[in-house]
Amino acid sequence: MGVFASLFFSVPTAFLIWLQANQVAALHFSYFFSSNYLVGMIVAFSLFALIFPTVFPSVLGFIWHGLIKLLY
């Protein structure tokens, strides 16, 4: 059950990382990442959550703390 909860939170995390990367790429390099990168990140997060179910929540928390510091 915990793995499914981790997957539930990994999709918005991947989306926010993709949006942030697109913003930086658009401002500095005039480039946009396609939605294939978003799908790839979601698959990568899902595989990581399934392979390492005990470590994934702490990694996800580390990513969220980084996003909060970056955005605010």
mmCIF file as gemmi writes it, N, C-alpha and C atoms, coordinates in Angstrom:
data_model
loop_
_atom_site.group_PDB
_atom_site.id
_atom_site.type_symbol
_atom_site.label_atom_id
_atom_site.label_alt_id
_atom_site.label_comp_id
_atom_site.label_asym_id
_atom_site.label_entity_id
_atom_site.label_seq_id
_atom_site.pdbx_PDB_ins_code
_atom_site.Cartn_x
_atom_site.Cartn_y
_atom_site.Cartn_z
_atom_site.occupancy
_atom_site.B_iso_or_equiv
_atom_site.pdbx_formal_charge
_atom_site.auth_seq_id
_atom_site.auth_asym_id
_atom_site.pdbx_PDB_model_num
ATOM 1 N N . MET Axp A 1 ? 0.821 -1.196 0 1 0 ? 1 A 1
ATOM 2 C CA . MET Axp A 1 ? 0 0 0 1 0 ? 1 A 1
ATOM 3 C C . MET Axp A 1 ? 0.86 1.253 0 1 0 ? 1 A 1
ATOM 4 N N . GLY Axp A 2 ? 1.973 1.191 0.717 1 0 ? 2 A 1
ATOM 5 C CA . GLY Axp A 2 ? 2.868 2.339 0.765 1 0 ? 2 A 1
ATOM 6 C C . GLY Axp A 2 ? 3.482 2.658 -0.587 1 0 ? 2 A 1
ATOM 7 N N . VAL Axp A 3 ? 3.702 1.626 -1.389 1 0 ? 3 A 1
ATOM 8 C CA . VAL Axp A 3 ? 4.258 1.845 -2.727 1 0 ? 3 A 1
ATOM 9 C C . VAL Axp A 3 ? 3.271 2.615 -3.587 1 0 ? 3 A 1
ATOM 10 N N . PHE Axp A 4 ? 2.003 2.28 -3.492 1 0 ? 4 A 1
ATOM 11 C CA . PHE Axp A 4 ? 0.998 2.993 -4.27 1 0 ? 4 A 1
ATOM 12 C C . PHE Axp A 4 ? 0.862 4.439 -3.81 1 0 ? 4 A 1
ATOM 13 N N . ALA Axp A 5 ? 1.006 4.682 -2.518 1 0 ? 5 A 1
ATOM 14 C CA . ALA Axp A 5 ? 0.98 6.057 -2.022 1 0 ? 5 A 1
ATOM 15 C C . ALA Axp A 5 ? 2.191 6.826 -2.541 1 0 ? 5 A 1
ATOM 16 N N . SER Axp A 6 ? 3.334 6.178 -2.591 1 0 ? 6 A 1
ATOM 17 C CA . SER Axp A 6 ? 4.528 6.826 -3.136 1 0 ? 6 A 1
ATOM 18 C C . SER Axp A 6 ? 4.344 7.148 -4.614 1 0 ? 6 A 1
ATOM 19 N N . LEU Axp A 7 ? 3.726 6.247 -5.342 1 0 ? 7 A 1
ATOM 20 C CA . LEU Axp A 7 ? 3.462 6.506 -6.751 1 0 ? 7 A 1
ATOM 21 C C . LEU Axp A 7 ? 2.475 7.657 -6.928 1 0 ? 7 A 1
ATOM 22 N N . PHE Axp A 8 ? 1.532 7.771 -6.012 1 0 ? 8 A 1
ATOM 23 C CA . PHE Axp A 8 ? 0.56 8.864 -6.074 1 0 ? 8 A 1
ATOM 24 C C . PHE Axp A 8 ? 1.263 10.213 -5.945 1 0 ? 8 A 1
ATOM 25 N N . PHE Axp A 9 ? 2.299 10.29 -5.117 1 0 ? 9 A 1
ATOM 26 C CA . PHE Axp A 9 ? 3.01 11.547 -4.933 1 0 ? 9 A 1
ATOM 27 C C . PHE Axp A 9 ? 4.128 11.749 -5.946 1 0 ? 9 A 1
ATOM 28 N N . SER Axp A 10 ? 4.565 10.7 -6.597 1 0 ? 10 A 1
ATOM 29 C CA . SER Axp A 10 ? 5.66 10.85 -7.552 1 0 ? 10 A 1
ATOM 30 C C . SER Axp A 10 ? 5.211 11.499 -8.856 1 0 ? 10 A 1
ATOM 31 N N . VAL Axp A 11 ? 3.96 11.349 -9.241 1 0 ? 11 A 1
ATOM 32 C CA . VAL Axp A 11 ? 3.477 11.949 -10.487 1 0 ? 11 A 1
ATOM 33 C C . VAL Axp A 11 ? 3.482 13.478 -10.394 1 0 ? 11 A 1
ATOM 34 N N . PRO Axp A 12 ? 2.923 14.093 -9.337 1 0 ? 12 A 1
ATOM 35 C CA . PRO Axp A 12 ? 3.026 15.554 -9.256 1 0 ? 12 A 1
ATOM 36 C C . PRO Axp A 12 ? 4.462 16.044 -9.11 1 0 ? 12 A 1
ATOM 37 N N . THR Axp A 13 ? 5.297 15.264 -8.451 1 0 ? 13 A 1
ATOM 38 C CA . THR Axp A 13 ? 6.704 15.638 -8.312 1 0 ? 13 A 1
ATOM 39 C C . THR Axp A 13 ? 7.385 15.669 -9.672 1 0 ? 13 A 1
ATOM 40 N N . ALA Axp A 14 ? 7.165 14.644 -10.467 1 0 ? 14 A 1
ATOM 41 C CA . ALA Axp A 14 ? 7.746 14.607 -11.811 1 0 ? 14 A 1
ATOM 42 C C . ALA Axp A 14 ? 7.221 15.765 -12.652 1 0 ? 14 A 1
ATOM 43 N N . PHE Axp A 15 ? 5.942 16.082 -12.506 1 0 ? 15 A 1
ATOM 44 C CA . PHE Axp A 15 ? 5.352 17.184 -13.264 1 0 ? 15 A 1
ATOM 45 C C . PHE Axp A 15 ? 5.982 18.516 -12.872 1 0 ? 15 A 1
ATOM 46 N N . LEU Axp A 16 ? 6.175 18.751 -11.58 1 0 ? 16 A 1
ATOM 47 C CA . LEU Axp A 16 ? 6.776 20.006 -11.132 1 0 ? 16 A 1
ATOM 48 C C . LEU Axp A 16 ? 8.236 20.123 -11.567 1 0 ? 16 A 1
ATOM 49 N N . ILE Axp A 17 ? 8.975 19.028 -11.516 1 0 ? 17 A 1
ATOM 50 C CA . ILE Axp A 17 ? 10.36 19.052 -11.981 1 0 ? 17 A 1
ATOM 51 C C . ILE Axp A 17 ? 10.402 19.337 -13.478 1 0 ? 17 A 1
ATOM 52 N N . TRP Axp A 18 ? 9.51 18.727 -14.232 1 0 ? 18 A 1
ATOM 53 C CA . TRP Axp A 18 ? 9.445 18.953 -15.67 1 0 ? 18 A 1
ATOM 54 C C . TRP Axp A 18 ? 9.096 20.408 -15.982 1 0 ? 18 A 1
ATOM 55 N N . LEU Axp A 19 ? 8.148 20.984 -15.243 1 0 ? 19 A 1
ATOM 56 C CA . LEU Axp A 19 ? 7.795 22.386 -15.457 1 0 ? 19 A 1
ATOM 57 C C . LEU Axp A 19 ? 8.964 23.307 -15.133 1 0 ? 19 A 1
ATOM 58 N N . GLN Axp A 20 ? 9.653 23.048 -14.027 1 0 ? 20 A 1
ATOM 59 C CA . GLN Axp A 20 ? 10.793 23.869 -13.643 1 0 ? 20 A 1
ATOM 60 C C . GLN Axp A 20 ? 11.915 23.758 -14.681 1 0 ? 20 A 1
ATOM 61 N N . ALA Axp A 21 ? 12.176 22.554 -15.156 1 0 ? 21 A 1
ATOM 62 C CA . ALA Axp A 21 ? 13.215 22.36 -16.169 1 0 ? 21 A 1
ATOM 63 C C . ALA Axp A 21 ? 12.836 23.062 -17.467 1 0 ? 21 A 1
ATOM 64 N N . ASN Axp A 22 ? 11.562 23.032 -17.84 1 0 ? 22 A 1
ATOM 65 C CA . ASN Axp A 22 ? 11.114 23.734 -19.038 1 0 ? 22 A 1
ATOM 66 C C . ASN Axp A 22 ? 11.239 25.236 -18.884 1 0 ? 22 A 1
ATOM 67 N N . GLN Axp A 23 ? 10.963 25.74 -17.69 1 0 ? 23 A 1
ATOM 68 C CA . GLN Axp A 23 ? 11.078 27.175 -17.461 1 0 ? 23 A 1
ATOM 69 C C . GLN Axp A 23 ? 12.534 27.622 -17.606 1 0 ? 23 A 1
ATOM 70 N N . VAL Axp A 24 ? 13.443 26.897 -17.008 1 0 ? 24 A 1
ATOM 71 C CA . VAL Axp A 24 ? 14.864 27.247 -17.102 1 0 ? 24 A 1
ATOM 72 C C . VAL Axp A 24 ? 15.352 27.094 -18.532 1 0 ? 24 A 1
ATOM 73 N N . ALA Axp A 25 ? 14.968 26.026 -19.191 1 0 ? 25 A 1
ATOM 74 C CA . ALA Axp A 25 ? 15.407 25.802 -20.573 1 0 ? 25 A 1
ATOM 75 C C . ALA Axp A 25 ? 14.847 26.865 -21.505 1 0 ? 25 A 1
ATOM 76 N N . ALA Axp A 26 ? 13.616 27.287 -21.284 1 0 ? 26 A 1
ATOM 77 C CA . ALA Axp A 26 ? 13.013 28.296 -22.146 1 0 ? 26 A 1
ATOM 78 C C . ALA Axp A 26 ? 13.646 29.664 -21.931 1 0 ? 26 A 1
ATOM 79 N N . LEU Axp A 27 ? 13.942 29.996 -20.694 1 0 ? 27 A 1
ATOM 80 C CA . LEU Axp A 27 ? 14.512 31.314 -20.413 1 0 ? 27 A 1
ATOM 81 C C . LEU Axp A 27 ? 15.963 31.429 -20.86 1 0 ? 27 A 1
ATOM 82 N N . HIS Axp A 28 ? 16.732 30.385 -20.673 1 0 ? 28 A 1
ATOM 83 C CA . HIS Axp A 28 ? 18.165 30.479 -20.926 1 0 ? 28 A 1
ATOM 84 C C . HIS Axp A 28 ? 18.601 29.902 -22.269 1 0 ? 28 A 1
ATOM 85 N N . PHE Axp A 29 ? 17.901 28.916 -22.767 1 0 ? 29 A 1
ATOM 86 C CA . PHE Axp A 29 ? 18.372 28.222 -23.957 1 0 ? 29 A 1
ATOM 87 C C . PHE Axp A 29 ? 17.371 28.222 -25.113 1 0 ? 29 A 1
ATOM 88 N N . SER Axp A 30 ? 16.197 28.837 -24.939 1 0 ? 30 A 1
ATOM 89 C CA . SER Axp A 30 ? 15.138 28.845 -25.958 1 0 ? 30 A 1
ATOM 90 C C . SER Axp A 30 ? 14.804 27.43 -26.423 1 0 ? 30 A 1
ATOM 91 N N . TYR Axp A 31 ? 14.653 26.536 -25.462 1 0 ? 31 A 1
ATOM 92 C CA . TYR Axp A 31 ? 14.386 25.125 -25.739 1 0 ? 31 A 1
ATOM 93 C C . TYR Axp A 31 ? 13.276 24.647 -24.817 1 0 ? 31 A 1
ATOM 94 N N . PHE Axp A 32 ? 12.462 23.718 -25.289 1 0 ? 32 A 1
ATOM 95 C CA . PHE Axp A 32 ? 11.411 23.113 -24.48 1 0 ? 32 A 1
ATOM 96 C C . PHE Axp A 32 ? 11.562 21.604 -24.493 1 0 ? 32 A 1
ATOM 97 N N . PHE Axp A 33 ? 11.346 20.993 -23.335 1 0 ? 33 A 1
ATOM 98 C CA . PHE Axp A 33 ? 11.344 19.539 -23.244 1 0 ? 33 A 1
ATOM 99 C C . PHE Axp A 33 ? 9.96 19.028 -23.612 1 0 ? 33 A 1
ATOM 100 N N . SER Axp A 34 ? 9.904 17.991 -24.404 1 0 ? 34 A 1
ATOM 101 C CA . SER Axp A 34 ? 8.615 17.437 -24.814 1 0 ? 34 A 1
ATOM 102 C C . SER Axp A 34 ? 7.983 16.667 -23.656 1 0 ? 34 A 1
ATOM 103 N N . SER Axp A 35 ? 6.752 16.27 -23.865 1 0 ? 35 A 1
ATOM 104 C CA . SER Axp A 35 ? 6.049 15.507 -22.835 1 0 ? 35 A 1
ATOM 105 C C . SER Axp A 35 ? 6.622 14.094 -22.688 1 0 ? 35 A 1
ATOM 106 N N . ASN Axp A 36 ? 7.416 13.659 -23.648 1 0 ? 36 A 1
ATOM 107 C CA . ASN Axp A 36 ? 8.073 12.35 -23.515 1 0 ? 36 A 1
ATOM 108 C C . ASN Axp A 36 ? 9.016 12.338 -22.326 1 0 ? 36 A 1
ATOM 109 N N . TYR Axp A 37 ? 9.65 13.462 -22.044 1 0 ? 37 A 1
ATOM 110 C CA . TYR Axp A 37 ? 10.52 13.554 -20.872 1 0 ? 37 A 1
ATOM 111 C C . TYR Axp A 37 ? 9.708 13.418 -19.588 1 0 ? 37 A 1
ATOM 112 N N . LEU Axp A 38 ? 8.512 13.995 -19.582 1 0 ? 38 A 1
ATOM 113 C CA . LEU Axp A 38 ? 7.635 13.869 -18.418 1 0 ? 38 A 1
ATOM 114 C C . LEU Axp A 38 ? 7.246 12.417 -18.19 1 0 ? 38 A 1
ATOM 115 N N . VAL Axp A 39 ? 6.852 11.742 -19.239 1 0 ? 39 A 1
ATOM 116 C CA . VAL Axp A 39 ? 6.476 10.328 -19.122 1 0 ? 39 A 1
ATOM 117 C C . VAL Axp A 39 ? 7.679 9.495 -18.68 1 0 ? 39 A 1
ATOM 118 N N . GLY Axp A 40 ? 8.842 9.81 -19.204 1 0 ? 40 A 1
ATOM 119 C CA . GLY Axp A 40 ? 10.056 9.096 -18.795 1 0 ? 40 A 1
ATOM 120 C C . GLY Axp A 40 ? 10.372 9.293 -17.325 1 0 ? 40 A 1
ATOM 121 N N . MET Axp A 41 ? 10.185 10.511 -16.812 1 0 ? 41 A 1
ATOM 122 C CA . MET Axp A 41 ? 10.418 10.766 -15.396 1 0 ? 41 A 1
ATOM 123 C C . MET Axp A 41 ? 9.412 10.028 -14.531 1 0 ? 41 A 1
ATOM 124 N N . ILE Axp A 42 ? 8.163 9.98 -14.959 1 0 ? 42 A 1
ATOM 125 C CA . ILE Axp A 42 ? 7.145 9.259 -14.191 1 0 ? 42 A 1
ATOM 126 C C . ILE Axp A 42 ? 7.482 7.772 -14.149 1 0 ? 42 A 1
ATOM 127 N N . VAL Axp A 43 ? 7.905 7.211 -15.27 1 0 ? 43 A 1
ATOM 128 C CA . VAL Axp A 43 ? 8.291 5.796 -15.309 1 0 ? 43 A 1
ATOM 129 C C . VAL Axp A 43 ? 9.517 5.555 -14.423 1 0 ? 43 A 1
ATOM 130 N N . ALA Axp A 44 ? 10.482 6.467 -14.481 1 0 ? 44 A 1
ATOM 131 C CA . ALA Axp A 44 ? 11.689 6.308 -13.655 1 0 ? 44 A 1
ATOM 132 C C . ALA Axp A 44 ? 11.343 6.371 -12.17 1 0 ? 44 A 1
ATOM 133 N N . PHE Axp A 45 ? 10.498 7.33 -11.779 1 0 ? 45 A 1
ATOM 134 C CA . PHE Axp A 45 ? 10.066 7.407 -10.387 1 0 ? 45 A 1
ATOM 135 C C . PHE Axp A 45 ? 9.303 6.15 -9.98 1 0 ? 45 A 1
ATOM 136 N N . SER Axp A 46 ? 8.459 5.647 -10.856 1 0 ? 46 A 1
ATOM 137 C CA . SER Axp A 46 ? 7.681 4.452 -10.544 1 0 ? 46 A 1
ATOM 138 C C . SER Axp A 46 ? 8.582 3.239 -10.348 1 0 ? 46 A 1
ATOM 139 N N . LEU Axp A 47 ? 9.547 3.076 -11.227 1 0 ? 47 A 1
ATOM 140 C CA . LEU Axp A 47 ? 10.476 1.959 -11.078 1 0 ? 47 A 1
ATOM 141 C C . LEU Axp A 47 ? 11.304 2.088 -9.808 1 0 ? 47 A 1
ATOM 142 N N . PHE Axp A 48 ? 11.755 3.297 -9.505 1 0 ? 48 A 1
ATOM 143 C CA . PHE Axp A 48 ? 12.531 3.513 -8.291 1 0 ? 48 A 1
ATOM 144 C C . PHE Axp A 48 ? 11.689 3.203 -7.055 1 0 ? 48 A 1
ATOM 145 N N . ALA Axp A 49 ? 10.403 3.59 -7.094 1 0 ? 49 A 1
ATOM 146 C CA . ALA Axp A 49 ? 9.513 3.322 -5.962 1 0 ? 49 A 1
ATOM 147 C C . ALA Axp A 49 ? 9.254 1.832 -5.793 1 0 ? 49 A 1
ATOM 148 N N . LEU Axp A 50 ? 9.164 1.106 -6.893 1 0 ? 50 A 1
ATOM 149 C CA . LEU Axp A 50 ? 8.92 -0.333 -6.804 1 0 ? 50 A 1
ATOM 150 C C . LEU Axp A 50 ? 10.169 -1.106 -6.389 1 0 ? 50 A 1
ATOM 151 N N . ILE Axp A 51 ? 11.341 -0.647 -6.826 1 0 ? 51 A 1
ATOM 152 C CA . ILE Axp A 51 ? 12.578 -1.35 -6.501 1 0 ? 51 A 1
ATOM 153 C C . ILE Axp A 51 ? 13.056 -1.031 -5.087 1 0 ? 51 A 1
ATOM 154 N N . PHE Axp A 52 ? 12.953 0.232 -4.679 1 0 ? 52 A 1
ATOM 155 C CA . PHE Axp A 52 ? 13.419 0.681 -3.363 1 0 ? 52 A 1
ATOM 156 C C . PHE Axp A 52 ? 12.271 1.297 -2.567 1 0 ? 52 A 1
ATOM 157 N N . PRO Axp A 53 ? 11.322 0.496 -2.087 1 0 ? 53 A 1
ATOM 158 C CA . PRO Axp A 53 ? 10.139 1.071 -1.432 1 0 ? 53 A 1
ATOM 159 C C . PRO Axp A 53 ? 10.44 1.749 -0.094 1 0 ? 53 A 1
ATOM 160 N N . THR Axp A 54 ? 11.501 1.363 0.589 1 0 ? 54 A 1
ATOM 161 C CA . THR Axp A 54 ? 11.783 1.99 1.882 1 0 ? 54 A 1
ATOM 162 C C . THR Axp A 54 ? 12.575 3.282 1.735 1 0 ? 54 A 1
ATOM 163 N N . VAL Axp A 55 ? 13.346 3.413 0.678 1 0 ? 55 A 1
ATOM 164 C CA . VAL Axp A 55 ? 14.176 4.598 0.47 1 0 ? 55 A 1
ATOM 165 C C . VAL Axp A 55 ? 13.424 5.684 -0.292 1 0 ? 55 A 1
ATOM 166 N N . PHE Axp A 56 ? 12.486 5.311 -1.115 1 0 ? 56 A 1
ATOM 167 C CA . PHE Axp A 56 ? 11.827 6.254 -2.008 1 0 ? 56 A 1
ATOM 168 C C . PHE Axp A 56 ? 11.137 7.402 -1.28 1 0 ? 56 A 1
ATOM 169 N N . PRO Axp A 57 ? 10.417 7.193 -0.177 1 0 ? 57 A 1
ATOM 170 C CA . PRO Axp A 57 ? 9.782 8.349 0.481 1 0 ? 57 A 1
ATOM 171 C C . PRO Axp A 57 ? 10.784 9.392 0.965 1 0 ? 57 A 1
ATOM 172 N N . SER Axp A 58 ? 11.938 8.97 1.449 1 0 ? 58 A 1
ATOM 173 C CA . SER Axp A 58 ? 12.92 9.954 1.885 1 0 ? 58 A 1
ATOM 174 C C . SER Axp A 58 ? 13.537 10.691 0.696 1 0 ? 58 A 1
ATOM 175 N N . VAL Axp A 59 ? 13.737 10.001 -0.418 1 0 ? 59 A 1
ATOM 176 C CA . VAL Axp A 59 ? 14.24 10.658 -1.624 1 0 ? 59 A 1
ATOM 177 C C . VAL Axp A 59 ? 13.212 11.651 -2.141 1 0 ? 59 A 1
ATOM 178 N N . LEU Axp A 60 ? 11.955 11.258 -2.127 1 0 ? 60 A 1
ATOM 179 C CA . LEU Axp A 60 ? 10.896 12.156 -2.565 1 0 ? 60 A 1
ATOM 180 C C . LEU Axp A 60 ? 10.794 13.375 -1.65 1 0 ? 60 A 1
ATOM 181 N N . GLY Axp A 61 ? 10.957 13.18 -0.353 1 0 ? 61 A 1
ATOM 182 C CA . GLY Axp A 61 ? 10.963 14.297 0.582 1 0 ? 61 A 1
ATOM 183 C C . GLY Axp A 61 ? 12.126 15.229 0.333 1 0 ? 61 A 1
ATOM 184 N N . PHE Axp A 62 ? 13.3 14.674 0.022 1 0 ? 62 A 1
ATOM 185 C CA . PHE Axp A 62 ? 14.462 15.483 -0.3 1 0 ? 62 A 1
ATOM 186 C C . PHE Axp A 62 ? 14.197 16.326 -1.55 1 0 ? 62 A 1
ATOM 187 N N . ILE Axp A 63 ? 13.562 15.739 -2.547 1 0 ? 63 A 1
ATOM 188 C CA . ILE Axp A 63 ? 13.236 16.47 -3.778 1 0 ? 63 A 1
ATOM 189 C C . ILE Axp A 63 ? 12.251 17.592 -3.477 1 0 ? 63 A 1
ATOM 190 N N . TRP Axp A 64 ? 11.225 17.313 -2.662 1 0 ? 64 A 1
ATOM 191 C CA . TRP Axp A 64 ? 10.238 18.337 -2.334 1 0 ? 64 A 1
ATOM 192 C C . TRP Axp A 64 ? 10.854 19.482 -1.539 1 0 ? 64 A 1
ATOM 193 N N . HIS Axp A 65 ? 11.752 19.176 -0.623 1 0 ? 65 A 1
ATOM 194 C CA . HIS Axp A 65 ? 12.428 20.244 0.133 1 0 ? 65 A 1
ATOM 195 C C . HIS Axp A 65 ? 13.266 21.107 -0.817 1 0 ? 65 A 1
ATOM 196 N N . GLY Axp A 66 ? 13.905 20.481 -1.771 1 0 ? 66 A 1
ATOM 197 C CA . GLY Axp A 66 ? 14.664 21.23 -2.762 1 0 ? 66 A 1
ATOM 198 C C . GLY Axp A 66 ? 13.779 22.106 -3.625 1 0 ? 66 A 1
ATOM 199 N N . LEU Axp A 67 ? 12.624 21.567 -4.034 1 0 ? 67 A 1
ATOM 200 C CA . LEU Axp A 67 ? 11.691 22.363 -4.83 1 0 ? 67 A 1
ATOM 201 C C . LEU Axp A 67 ? 11.152 23.548 -4.046 1 0 ? 67 A 1
ATOM 202 N N . ILE Axp A 68 ? 10.858 23.346 -2.791 1 0 ? 68 A 1
ATOM 203 C CA . ILE Axp A 68 ? 10.338 24.444 -1.962 1 0 ? 68 A 1
ATOM 204 C C . ILE Axp A 68 ? 11.391 25.533 -1.804 1 0 ? 68 A 1
ATOM 205 N N . LYS Axp A 69 ? 12.64 25.134 -1.566 1 0 ? 69 A 1
ATOM 206 C CA . LYS Axp A 69 ? 13.708 26.125 -1.444 1 0 ? 69 A 1
ATOM 207 C C . LYS Axp A 69 ? 13.936 26.849 -2.769 1 0 ? 69 A 1
ATOM 208 N N . LEU Axp A 70 ? 13.805 26.131 -3.869 1 0 ? 70 A 1
ATOM 209 C CA . LEU Axp A 70 ? 14.021 26.72 -5.182 1 0 ? 70 A 1
ATOM 210 C C . LEU Axp A 70 ? 12.911 27.694 -5.562 1 0 ? 70 A 1
ATOM 211 N N . LEU Axp A 71 ? 11.681 27.343 -5.233 1 0 ? 71 A 1
ATOM 212 C CA . LEU Axp A 71 ? 10.549 28.172 -5.639 1 0 ? 71 A 1
ATOM 213 C C . LEU Axp A 71 ? 10.275 29.332 -4.691 1 0 ? 71 A 1
ATOM 214 N N . TYR Axp A 72 ? 10.684 29.208 -3.429 1 0 ? 72 A 1
ATOM 215 C CA . TYR Axp A 72 ? 10.399 30.295 -2.481 1 0 ? 72 A 1
ATOM 216 C C . TYR Axp A 72 ? 11.64 30.852 -1.958 1 0 ? 72 A 1
